[in-house]
Amino acid sequence: MADKHPPDHKPQPDGSDMGWRALGYLISGIVFWGGLGYLVDLWLDLPRVGLLVGMLVGAAAGMYLLIKQMSP
């Protein structure tokens, strides 16, 4: 009889999948948080300070998610 539950282990992605995933996390974090920082700049009439802070926060958040996702 076939087992209705899938096995508990996930298949390991190959190197290119992990690389594209890492690039996606970093770029999406920078774009998303940089965009929010840009909107804060427009709202508060700042000279691109929010954009810079948002991009740095996005890069850090992307690296955090990447490390959390890739750790066993």
C-alpha positions in Angstrom: 0.0 0.0 0.0 1.2 3.5 -0.8 2.2 5.7 2.1 0.0 8.8 2.3 2.6 10.9 4.0 5.7 12.2 2.2 9.1 11.5 3.7 10.4 13.9 6.3 13.5 14.9 4.4 13.7 17.5 1.7 15.7 17.0 -1.4 18.9 19.0 -1.4 19.1 21.7 -4.1 22.2 21.8 -6.3 24.7 24.6 -6.2 23.1 26.7 -8.9 19.7 26.7 -7.2 21.3 27.8 -4.0 23.2 30.6 -5.8 20.1 31.9 -7.5 18.1 31.8 -4.2 20.9 33.7 -2.5 20.9 36.3 -5.3 17.2 36.6 -5.1 17.1 37.1 -1.4 19.8 39.9 -1.5 18.3 41.7 -4.5 14.7 41.5 -3.3 15.7 42.7 0.2 17.6 45.7 -1.2 14.9 46.7 -3.6 12.0 46.3 -1.1 13.6 48.1 1.8 15.3 50.6 -0.5 11.9 51.4 -2.0 10.4 51.9 1.5 13.3 54.2 2.3 12.8 56.2 -0.8 9.1 56.6 0.1 10.1 57.8 3.5 12.5 60.3 1.8 9.6 61.7 -0.2 7.3 61.8 2.8 9.8 63.6 5.1 11.6 65.5 2.3 15.0 64.1 3.1 18.1 64.1 0.8 18.2 60.3 0.0 19.0 59.3 3.6 16.1 56.9 3.9 17.1 55.3 0.6 20.6 54.6 1.8 19.4 53.3 5.2 16.7 51.2 3.5 19.2 49.6 1.1 21.6 48.8 4.0 18.8 47.3 6.1 17.6 45.3 3.0 21.0 43.9 2.4 21.3 42.9 6.1 17.8 41.4 6.1 18.5 39.5 2.9 21.7 38.0 4.4 19.9 37.1 7.6 17.2 35.3 5.7 19.8 33.6 3.5 21.8 32.3 6.5 18.6 31.2 8.3 17.3 29.4 5.2 20.6 27.7 4.3 21.5 26.5 7.8 20.6 22.9 8.6 
